[in-house]
Amino acid sequence: MERRPKAVRQTASPRRAAREPIGDNGANSNGDGHRNGNAPQDGLDKLELLEALLALKKGDFTVRLPVDLTGVDGKIADAFNDVVEMNQRLAGELQRIGVAVGKEGRIAQRARIGEVGGAWATQVASVNELIGDLVHPTSEMARVIGAVAKGDLSQSMAMEIDGRPLAGEFLRTAKTVNTMVDQLGSFASEVTRVAREVGTEGKLGGQAKVKGVAGTWKDLTDNVNLMAENLTGQVRNIADVTTAVANGDLSKKITVDVKGEILELKSTINVMVDQLNAFASEVTRVAR
């Protein structure tokens, strides 16, 4: 008996233009019930079909059944080959979209396998929806961070996508980013307020108060407050001494601990007080 060809592997399955009529015995006939003499094989080999199914089960999407079968067997082979080809196309498209979006950062890319329906369309739609759900928070984060880099602290991440609230890691990330922006805004606002009060309006004693800050933000806030406190102490001490001199009290000197140009000013005022005191003593002595 002639051996039937085993399942073949190929990249595409050419479609038969038309199937020949099937005779009473299941073989191809020419319309009068006789087999065509040129039929390449009697029918679909069950062992061959089993081997192809097992290969498909293992994820081998290159397996194909013979394309030269006719009748019902030919239709079965064509249907099998179509299913395998669709799986092959889907697997290839998923691999492509994984590289494009995940590795190359082309977040506008979406999976497409042509005109399909049923579960095929559902799978493609689910993959594209997953990509969209992953990309949207990333795009939102980039938008907010970009605004912060430009000094715009009024932006924040949306807490929902298309009417659906964020959940899980997406929600945690959004809250973290928004908290960061809020803290930056509070810090900038408080520093501006203290600088305006102390430096412009002359309101000494102002302190920046930023709630919930830690780490570097707390260090920055503490440094601003230390600067304001030192400046307040220096100015008030100088004011006390100069006021006392103006009132005729030459017993006071600037005692605040200072450095740099403020130290030079302190020394100058203290020397001035000493000289005024010596001058007053001499005038008093001569007059007496």
Secondary structure, DSSP 8 states (H G I E B T S, - for coil): -------EE-S-----S----B-TTSSBB-SSS-B-TT-S-SS--HHHHHHHHHHHHTT-TTEE--S---HHHHHHHHHHHHHHHHHHHHHHHHHHHIIIIIIT--TT-----SS--HHHHHHHHHHHHHHHHHHHHHHHHHHHHHHHHTT-------SEETTEE--HHHHHHHHHHHHHHHHHHHHHHHHHHHHIIIIIS--TT-----TT--HHHHHHHHHHHHHHHHHHHHHHHHHHHHHHHHTT--S----S---HHHHHHHHHHHHHHHHHHHHHHHHHHHH-
